[in-house]
Amino acid sequence: MPTPSSDEKTLKPTPPDAWQRPAEELLELPSGNVALLHRPNSFFLSKSGQVPEKVRKAAEAKKAAEAGNEDVSAENIAAVDLIVDFLISKAFINPRVSVLPGQKNALHIDTISAEDKGFILDHFDISV
């Protein structure tokens, strides 16, 4: 194993309390509302079983439609809307946002304007 020169820094593992976590950002949205947000980690959401079956099936249908180069259909648009709503809800830390109606201490996803959703998608470079 090569030894580092005096100009190279010696690498050491990062301790858990110094580990970099996804950035949380306090953002003013186009609506004027302010929220604490972060970029949702779709890999983690999938691996931890947090992606509802309905959203997973919508993602599969979207992929199948893209592979077949199908024309845009109402079903494809609905699938994309479902995926966007799920990812937007997971971007919110405070206030909490849910795709399910009637959740205690949470806004429903439909209360988030399309303009705010688009801003969040662009800000965190989320593609669907």
Residue pairs with C-beta under 8 A, 6 or more apart in sequence:
4 10
14 20
22 38
22 39
22 41
23 38
23 39
24 36
24 37
24 38
24 93
25 36
25 37
25 38
25 123
26 34
26 35
26 36
26 37
27 34
27 35
27 37
27 120
27 123
28 34
29 35
29 115
29 116
29 119
29 120
30 113
30 115
30 116
30 119
31 113
31 115
31 116
33 116
35 92
35 93
35 94
35 95
36 92
36 93
36 94
37 91
37 92
37 93
37 120
37 123
37 124
38 91
38 93
38 124
39 91
39 124
39 125
39 126
40 87
40 90
40 91
40 124
40 126
42 51
42 87
44 50
45 51
45 90
46 56
50 90
51 59
51 86
52 86
52 99
54 82
55 82
55 83
55 86
58 78
58 79
58 80
58 82
58 83
59 79
59 83
61 75
61 76
61 79
62 76
62 79
62 80
62 83
62 128
65 73
65 75
65 76
65 79
70 76
80 128
83 128
84 117
84 121
84 128
85 99
85 109
85 117
86 99
87 121
87 126
87 128
88 97
88 109
88 112
88 117
88 120
88 121
89 97
89 98
89 99
89 109
91 120
91 124
91 126
92 107
95 106
95 107
96 103
96 105
96 106
96 107
97 106
97 107
97 108
97 109
97 112
98 106
98 107
98 108
98 109
99 108
99 109
100 108
101 108
102 108
120 126
121 127
121 128
